């Protein structure tokens, strides 16, 4: 990469940066904005040197002005810093925004209304760039009840061009725009004010490189003919079901339900719903109110006697809360059989274990030679579903994930040929080394 005019090498670049690292905390008249110069530098020849002064937005007028400017550009990147370990809804402490011409930090801790910004996120005319943005987009959904419609997640895009998945932002920045990011504030308490200079630099670095990374990855997707694949993944991130799962979807996310019977699953689903209500009332994370393993044990026992429930080790709830959980168990126990969820077993037959292992090996080899990340293509459940669509009857009403969408286009046909006996799998060797070949 060509160096900026007047800077000839690493030593000169470092010296220039040292001259620019004076911090400024003075306010200005621009609607409550103040700034800290930001250093963007990597040494060893991989260099992007830039100094920007992020706007720190604390007032409605400044936020409205920023949203207007971003809207005109038609594309922006954003990230959030939030605290969610101690409360039911994540508390947004900071929102970082970057375009090609601005960098801003929105500070809502004094009551700033973020609604204008969230409306920007859900505007389908504006491209929204994120990195591993599921939680950030989920916050938006909870704030305005609408999903983003024009998202580009650089972590997903990286997986679709073979750079790895999931990939952290620091490594992705190095691989795409040759920039080093120093992640030094991952355990910061973002609720405390004033923010330190290091916190501000960290917050800005989370977004300032994203527009450039986006362009690099978008061009690579286009070159590989995979833009439609990416759009499919981005759309799946923004469905209402993704942000507001049904009771059964919440049930399937429970750890340890594989051994429950159909009736016990019905009890577990009722307990999940009641736990969620309690968590909202207590403003605590749901698993902080009742751990998954305790919920599953309560479902397995089916007890409605509070004294028996109290005998479970680790259960620390009030009598009123226990009465509500016991009532939920009682209601679920009285449900008719047709209302019970369908049990799903995670136990694979010996032949299924072999077929899953074979499919895994083939797909890993396929991805390694086709600029695709295996972890994005398929997980263990995807492979299990595909294998069971051949080993168990009847064929599922909804085709397995590996037979749908871009996954079906990429590997579904190959797997079907293999499983139907129309081709064979062998080990081949060549200049690129050993690999698995379908013939």
C-alpha positions in Angstrom: 0.0 0.0 0.0 1.4 3.4 -0.9 2.3 5.5 2.1 0.7 9.0 2.6 2.7 11.9 1.2 5.5 12.9 3.6 5.7 9.6 5.6 8.5 7.3 4.3 8.7 4.3 6.7 7.7 2.7 10.0 9.9 5.0 12.1 8.6 8.1 10.5 5.0 6.9 10.8 5.4 6.1 14.5 7.0 9.5 15.1 4.1 11.2 13.3 1.6 9.4 15.4 3.3 10.3 18.7 3.0 14.0 17.7 -0.8 13.5 17.1 -1.8 11.6 20.3 -2.7 14.7 22.4 -6.2 14.2 23.8 -8.8 16.9 23.8 -12.0 16.8 26.0 -13.2 20.3 25.3 -16.8 20.7 24.1 -18.0 22.7 21.2 -21.1 24.4 20.0 -22.1 21.6 17.7 -25.0 20.2 19.6 -23.1 18.6 22.5 -20.3 17.0 20.6 -16.7 16.7 21.7 -13.8 14.6 20.3 -10.6 12.7 20.8 -8.1 12.3 18.0 -7.9 8.6 16.9 -4.8 6.8 15.9 -5.1 4.2 13.1 -1.7 2.6 12.5 -0.2 -0.8 11.9 3.6 -1.2 11.6 5.6 -3.6 9.6 4.5 -2.3 6.3 0.7 -3.0 6.7 -0.3 0.5 7.3 -3.5 2.6 7.2 -2.7 5.9 8.9 -5.5 8.3 9.6 -6.5 10.7 12.4 -10.2 11.4 12.9 -12.0 13.2 15.6 -15.1 11.3 16.5 -18.2 13.3 17.4 -19.5 12.4 20.9 -23.3 12.9 20.7 -25.2 13.6 23.8 -28.1 15.8 22.7 -31.2 15.2 20.5 -30.2 18.0 18.0 -26.8 16.5 17.4 -28.3 13.1 16.9 -30.8 14.4 14.4 -28.1 16.1 12.5 -25.9 13.0 12.4 -28.8 10.8 11.2 -29.5 13.3 8.4 -26.0 13.1 7.2 -25.8 9.4 7.4 -29.1 9.0 5.5 -27.7 11.1 2.6 -24.6 8.8 2.4 -26.8 5.7 2.0 -24.4 3.4 4.0 -23.1 3.3 7.5 -21.5 0.9 9.9 -22.5 0.6 13.6 -21.7 -1.3 16.7 -23.0 -1.1 20.3 -21.5 -1.4 23.7 -24.1 -2.8 26.1 -24.4 -4.5 29.5 -26.7 -7.5 29.6 -25.3 -9.8 32.3 -27.4 -8.4 35.1 -30.7 -7.4 33.6 -33.5 -8.8 31.4 -33.0 -6.3 28.6 -29.6 -5.3 27.5 -28.7 -1.8 28.6 -27.2 0.2 25.7 -24.3 2.2 26.9 -22.8 3.4 23.6 -23.5 3.3 19.9 -20.7 3.8 17.5 -21.3 4.9 13.9 -19.0 5.3 10.9 -19.2 6.2 7.2 -16.6 7.3 4.8 -16.9 10.9 5.9 -17.9 10.7 9.6 -17.3 8.9 12.8 -19.6 9.4 15.8 -20.1 8.0 19.3 -23.7 8.3 20.6 -23.9 8.4 24.4 -27.4 7.6 25.7 -26.5 7.3 29.4 -28.1 10.7 30.2 -31.4 9.8 28.7 -30.8 10.5 25.0 -33.6 9.0 22.9 -32.1 6.6 20.3 -35.3 6.2 18.3 -34.0 8.3 15.3 -31.0 6.2 15.1 -32.9 2.9 15.2 -35.2 4.1 12.5 -32.1 4.7 10.4 -31.1 1.0 11.0 -34.4 -0.3 9.7 -34.6 2.0 6.7 -34.4 -0.4 3.7 -32.8 2.3 1.5 -29.7 2.4 3.6 -27.0 -0.2 3.8 -26.2 -1.2 7.4 -22.8 -2.7 8.0 -22.1 -4.7 11.1 -19.6 -7.3 12.5 -21.3 -10.3 14.2 -24.3 -8.0 14.5 -27.0 -10.4 15.7 -27.1 -8.9 19.2 -27.0 -5.3 18.0 -29.8 -5.9 15.5 -31.7 -7.7 18.3 -31.5 -4.5 20.4 -32.9 -2.5 17.5 -35.8 -4.9 17.2 -36.7 -4.6 20.9 -36.5 -0.8 20.7 -38.7 -0.2 17.6 -40.4 -3.5 16.9 -38.9 -3.6 13.4 -36.1 -5.5 11.8 -33.3 -4.1 9.7 -33.9 -4.8 6.0 -30.5 -4.0 4.3 -27.8 -5.6 6.4 -24.3 -6.6 5.5 -22.5 -8.6 8.2 -18.8 -8.7 7.5 -18.3 -11.8 9.6 -20.8 -13.7 7.6 -19.3 -12.4 4.3 -15.9 -13.5 5.5 -17.2 -17.0 5.9 -18.6 -17.0 2.4 -15.3 -16.1 0.8 -13.3 -18.6 2.9 -11.6 -16.3 5.4 -12.9 -18.2 8.4 -16.1 -18.2 10.5 -16.6 -16.9 13.1 -13.7 -14.5 12.6 -13.0 -11.7 15.1 -12.7 -8.1 13.9 -9.0 -7.8 14.6 -8.1 -10.7 12.4 -10.6 -9.7 9.7 -9.1 -6.2 9.5 -5.6 -7.6 9.1 -6.7 -9.9 6.3 -8.8 -7.5 4.3 -7.4 -3.9 4.9 -4.1 -4.7 6.5 -4.9 -2.9 9.7 -4.2 -3.9 13.2 -6.8 -3.3 15.9 -5.9 -3.5 19.6 -8.7 -5.0 21.6 -7.9 -3.7 25.1 -11.2 -2.7 26.6 -13.3 -5.9 26.2 -14.1 -6.0 29.9 -14.8 -2.3 30.4 -17.8 -1.2 32.4 -19.4 1.0 29.7 -21.9 2.4 32.2 -19.3 4.5 34.0 -18.7 8.1 33.0 -16.6 9.9 32.0 -15.3 7.6 29.3 -11.5 7.3 29.1 -9.5 8.1 26.0 -8.7 4.4 25.7 -12.4 3.5 25.8 -13.2 6.0 23.1 -10.4 4.7 20.8 -11.5 1.2 21.4 -15.2 2.1 20.6 -14.2 3.9 17.4 -11.9 1.1 16.2 -14.9 -1.2 16.4 -16.5 0.6 13.5 -14.1 2.9 11.7 -12.7 0.1 9.5 -16.0 -1.5 8.7 -16.9 0.6 5.5 -13.5 -0.3 4.0 -13.8 -4.0 5.0 -17.3 -4.0 3.5 -16.1 -2.9 0.1 -13.3 -5.5 0.0 -15.7 -8.3 0.9 -18.5 -7.2 -1.3 -16.1 -7.2 -4.3 -14.9 -10.7 -3.3 -18.4 -12.0 -3.1 -19.2 -10.5 -6.5 -16.0 -12.1 -8.0 -17.1 -15.5 -6.6 -20.7 -15.1 -7.7 -21.9 -15.3 -4.1 -23.7 -12.0 -3.5 -27.0 -13.9 -3.5 -25.7 -16.4 -1.0 -24.8 -13.5 1.3 -28.1 -11.7 0.9 -29.8 -15.0 1.9 -27.8 -15.2 5.1 -28.3 -11.5 5.9 -32.1 -11.8 5.4 -32.2 -14.8 7.8 -30.5 -12.6 10.4 -33.4 -10.1 10.2 -36.5 -12.3 10.3 -39.0 -11.6 13.2 -38.6 -15.3 14.3 -34.9 -14.6 14.9 -35.6 -11.8 17.4 -39.0 -13.0 18.8 -38.8 -16.9 19.0 -41.9 -18.9 19.6 -42.4 -20.9 22.8 -41.3 -24.1 21.0 -38.2 -22.4 19.6 -37.2 -21.2 23.1 -37.8 -24.8 24.3 -35.4 -26.2 21.6 -32.7 -23.8 22.8 -32.8 -25.4 26.3 -29.8 -27.3 27.3 -30.4 -31.0 28.2 -33.9 -31.6 26.8 -32.8 -34.5 24.6 -33.9 -37.1 27.1 -37.3 -35.7 27.9 -40.5 -37.4 26.9 -43.2 -35.5 25.0 -45.2 -34.7 28.1 -42.1 -33.6 29.9 -41.3 -31.3 27.0 -44.7 -29.7 27.4 -43.9 -29.1 31.1 -40.5 -27.6 30.1 -42.1 -25.3 27.6 -44.6 -24.0 30.2 -41.7 -23.5 32.6 -39.7 -21.5 30.0 -42.7 -19.2 29.5 -43.2 -18.7 33.3 -39.4 -18.2 33.8 -39.5 -15.5 31.1 -42.3 -13.6 32.9 -40.5 -13.8 36.2 -37.3 -12.6 34.5 -39.1 -9.5 33.1 -40.6 -8.7 36.5 -37.3 -9.1 38.3 -35.3 -7.4 35.5 -32.8 -10.3 35.5 -31.6 -12.6 32.8 -33.9 -15.6 32.4 -31.2 -18.1 33.2 -30.3 -16.0 36.3 -33.8 -16.7 37.6 -33.8 -20.4 36.9 -30.9 -22.3 35.4 -31.6 -24.6 32.5 -30.6 -27.8 34.3 -33.0 -27.0 37.2 -35.8 -26.2 34.8 -35.2 -29.5 32.9 -35.1 -31.4 36.2 -38.4 -29.8 37.3 -40.0 -30.8 34.0 -38.7 -34.4 34.4 -40.1 -34.7 38.0 -43.4 -33.0 37.3 -43.7 -31.9 40.9 -46.4 -29.4 41.8 -45.6 -29.6 45.5 -43.6 -26.6 46.6 -41.9 -28.5 49.4 -40.6 -31.0 46.8 -39.4 -28.2 44.5 -37.5 -26.7 47.3 -35.5 -29.9 47.7 -33.7 -29.3 44.4 -30.2 -28.1 45.1 -29.5 -24.6 43.7 -33.1 -23.4 43.5 -33.3 -20.0 45.3 -36.7 -18.6 44.6 -39.3 -17.0 46.7 -42.4 -18.9 47.8 -44.5 -16.8 45.4 -42.3 -17.6 42.4 -42.3 -21.3 43.3 -46.1 -21.3 43.4 -46.2 -19.8 39.9 -43.8 -22.4 38.6 -45.8 -25.2 40.3 -49.0 -23.8 38.7 -47.3 -23.8 35.3 -46.3 -27.4 35.8 -49.9 -28.4 36.8 -51.3 -26.7 33.7 -48.9 -28.5 31.4 -49.5 -31.9 33.0 -53.2 -31.5 32.2 -52.7 -30.8 28.5 -54.0 -33.4 26.0 -51.5 -35.6 24.3 -52.0 -33.8 20.9 -50.7 -30.6 22.5 -47.4 -32.1 23.5 -44.3 -31.1 21.5 -42.7 -33.7 19.4 -39.6 -35.3 21.1 -36.4 -35.2 19.3 -33.5 -37.6 20.1 -29.9 -36.5 19.8 -28.8 -40.2 19.9 -27.5 -41.3 16.5 -27.6 -44.9 15.3 -24.2 -46.4 14.7 -24.7 -46.2 10.9 -25.8 -42.6 11.3 -22.6 -41.8 13.2 -20.6 -43.1 10.3 -22.6 -41.2 7.7 -22.3 -38.0 9.7 -18.5 -38.4 10.0 -18.3 -39.2 6.3 -20.3 -36.1 5.3 -18.3 -34.0 7.7 -15.0 -35.0 6.2 -16.3 -34.5 2.6 -17.7 -31.0 3.4 -14.6 -29.9 5.2 -12.5 -30.9 2.2 -15.0 -29.2 -0.2 -14.9 -26.0 1.8 -11.1 -26.0 2.0 -10.8 -26.1 -1.8 -13.7 -23.8 -2.6 -13.1 -20.6 -0.6 -15.9 -21.4 1.9 -15.9 -21.8 5.7 -17.2 -25.1 6.9 -18.6 -23.7 10.2 -20.9 -21.3 8.3 -22.0 -24.0 5.8 -23.1 -26.6 8.3 -23.2 -27.5 12.0 -23.7 -30.9 13.6 -27.5 -30.6 13.6 -27.5 -29.7 9.9 -25.5 -32.8 9.1 -27.7 -35.0 11.4 -30.9 -33.7 9.7 -29.5 -34.4 6.3 -28.4 -37.9 7.2 -31.7 -38.7 8.9 -33.6 -37.6 5.9 -32.1 -40.7 4.2 -32.0 -43.1 7.2 -35.4 -42.4 8.7 -38.9 -42.2 7.4 -40.9 -40.3 6.5 -38.9 -37.6 4.6 -39.3 -34.4 6.6 -41.9 -31.9 5.5 -39.2 -29.2 5.5 -36.1 -30.2 3.6 -32.9 -30.2 5.5 -30.9 -27.0 5.5 -28.2 -28.6 3.3 -30.8 -29.1 0.6 -32.2 -25.5 0.7 -31.1 -22.1 -0.5 -27.4 -21.4 -1.2 -26.3 -24.5 0.8 -28.4 -26.7 -1.5 -26.8 -25.0 -4.6 -23.3 -25.4 -3.1 -23.3 -28.9 -1.8 -26.9 -30.3 -1.7 -26.7 -31.9 -5.1 -23.3 -33.5 -4.4 -24.4 -35.0 -1.1 -27.6 -36.4 -2.7 -25.5 -38.1 -5.5 -23.3 -39.6 -2.8 -26.1 -40.8 -0.7 -28.1 -42.2 -3.6 -25.1 -44.3 -4.8 -24.8 -42.4 -8.1 -21.1 -41.6 -7.4 -18.2 -42.7 -5.2 -15.9 -40.9 -2.8 -12.1 -41.5 -3.0 -8.9 -40.0 -1.9 -7.0 -38.2 -4.7 -3.6 -36.5 -4.7 -2.0 -33.8 -6.8 0.1 -30.7 -6.7 -2.3 -29.2 -4.1 -1.9 -32.3 -1.9 -4.5 -34.9 -0.9 -8.2 -34.3 -1.1 -11.5 -36.2 -1.3 -13.0 -36.5 -4.7 -16.5 -37.5 -5.9 -16.6 -39.5 -9.1 
